[in-house]
């Protein structure tokens, strides 16, 4: 998608602090972290939201989340995986993305 922020990040047009990249996904640190660990995982293919993505893509992203949680040292202490969808879900960029939040105790309800 031409003007999509995350498509531009995935293509390298906009720099990011990458933690993982392969031919299907990119993971990078959030520029406004909400926890000591705050990483975004995005597919390189554009999907407006999780509602538009195929099961294979979502499953692949989940596998990357598990790998990164271990790499980041939050797999045993726990973390929150957030997929905001739509206006009421506070999806700020219309490109599927998963937030990995951890490194401290997280509050509930989230807000």
Secondary structure, 3 states (H helix, E strand, C coil): CCCCHHHHHHCCCCCCCEEEECCCEEEEECCCCCCCEEEEEEECCCCCCCCCCCHHHHHHHHHHHHHHHHHCCCCCCCEEEECCCCCCCCCCCCCCEEEEEECCCCCCCCC
